[in-house]
Amino acid sequence: MKPVINVEETVERTVGRRTAPADPLKAGMALLELSREMHRSLKLRWAPVGVYRFHSHEEADAWRLKMLARSGLPQD
């Protein structure tokens, strides 16, 4: 049995339409500043700052679990 598709039917309503912010760069910078303030106030630094390169995903996952265990934060 083939699905019935009516090409002539018009879409009357769209649910969940999102409008773009007036200044996306300003919105992004505000979000970054909020995250910095949360880290400063809650002291949620679970990994040293920097760039890390791993040879495999398994090595990266092992490192992440080690850092989470060291910090005492809940693991997801």
N, C-alpha and C positions, 0 to 999 in steps of 0.2 A: 504494500500500500504506500503510495507516494504522498508526501506532505502537501497540503494545499497552500499555495502562496498566491495571495491576491496582490498583483502589482499595481492595480489602480487604487488601492486603499491608501488614504492619506493618514499620516501620523498626526494626531490631534494634540498630543501632550508629551512633553519630555520631562522626566523626573530626574532631579539631581543635577541640573545644569550649574556649572561653576563659572563664576566671572573671574577674570584675571585681575590681579592687583594693579593699581595705578602705576606703581613703581616696583617692579619685581626685585631689583637690586636692594632697595631700601627694606623691603619685607624680609629678604634673605639675611641681610645684615642684622636686623632686629632679632631674628630667630637665633643667629649665631651668638649674639650678645646675651640673650636669655640663657642659652646653654652654658656659656662661660660663667654667668652669675650663679647658676645652679651648682656648677662644679665647685666654685669658690665657696659658696655658703654651706653646701652639704659635704664638701670634701670627698667627693666620689671619684677620685682618681684611681682607677683600677689597673692602669698600664702606664709605663713610662711614655712620655711624649717622644715622637720621632717616626721615622719611616722604617718599616720592617719588611724584609724580603725573605720569602720562604721558597724552598724547592718544591713543595707540594702542599696541597690543601690539608693533608693529614698532619703535616708538620705545623702548619698555621693553627689548626684546631687544637693540637696538643699545647702549643704555646698559650693560646687564649684560655684554655682550661687551667693551665698553671697560674696564669695571672689572676684569674677569677678566684681560684682557691686561695691564693696569697692575700687577696684583698678582703675576703670574707663576704663579698656580695653574693646574692642568690644567683645561681646559674640557671639560664633558660634553655 
